[in-house]
């Protein structure tokens, strides 16, 4: 009986097949893994490019945001500055409106006094018109060093006594000398200095000083003090000295000095009256060129707006410092909103034996 042949499942052929299959699996794995790495690298490059683009965009947007923030800050500062300016202007307007309303109310009660003063002034003008000649025509008056040329009839000025051996001129250089209305004074305060000096009212004040100096007696001595919130001599360092009216260098120096002044600040009569007391010998004639009652005594007022009754009190207090028994000739320039100034200065001129003049627009 023949022997049965044993079957070997793990023979050579089987191993060959298994090896081939295993090799195929390895090959497939290698191919798939390589493809995955290539794809991953491509994705990484794309992501890096996208990240870079986004970072650049973020950086640009950040710069734009900073620029916008700076712009917004500037706008906010401008808005705040504008609001502050508007608030100050509104406050000033309200103060002026209140002052004007009060002055209008006070003006009604002063109407009789003003009419009486007008009548008195007309009488004085008539008396002056009847006088023959003028002080300028006197042998001892007029230094002939300065000529004043004007238009119109000047006969009414003969009542102004430009005499004395020691003549003191007090010139108001406060901000109100820029114009005759409050609104225009406020507007002109913000103009350049050369435009302030060119103000019509201030130029009239300078011509007034020139007229007085041109009509001084030839043998007289004079001094000129300017005053606002301070008082000083027109020529620095001569506060206690007298100048010669016949000395052309003195008169020219004084005129040149006041032509450089820019009217500003408030008005104090305490200070120039105090300087007048320090002169030796004392003046025997005073010319006061002013446009209203003082707004301060020696120190600056705490409030920006000084009431009319307070200004009268300050004026009355300043008179105590005025050298006694000296004629005070008042030349009062126009200024709205100060109804008490005319009667106050008229009484000062009458009580001291001086003269009072409220000149017209064409003088001097």
Secondary structure, 3 states (H helix, E strand, C coil): CCCCCCCCCCCHHHHHHHHHHHHHHHHHHHHHHHHHHHHHHHHHHHHHHHHHHHHHHHHHHHHHHHHHHHHHHHHHHHHHHHHHHHHHHHHHHHHHHHHHHHHHHHHHHCHHHHHHHHHHHHHHHHHHHHCCCCHHHCCCECCCCCCCCCCCCCHHHHHCCCCCCEEEEEEECCHHHHCCCHHHHHHHCCCCHHHHHCCHHHHHHHHHHHHHHHCCECCCEEEEEEECCCEEECCCCCCCCCEECCCHHHHHHHHHHHHCCCCCCCCEHHHHHHHHHCCCCCCCEEEEEECCCCCECCCCCCCCCCCHHHHHHHHHHHHCCCCCCCEEEEEECCCCCCCHHHHHHHHHHHHHCCCEECCCCCCC
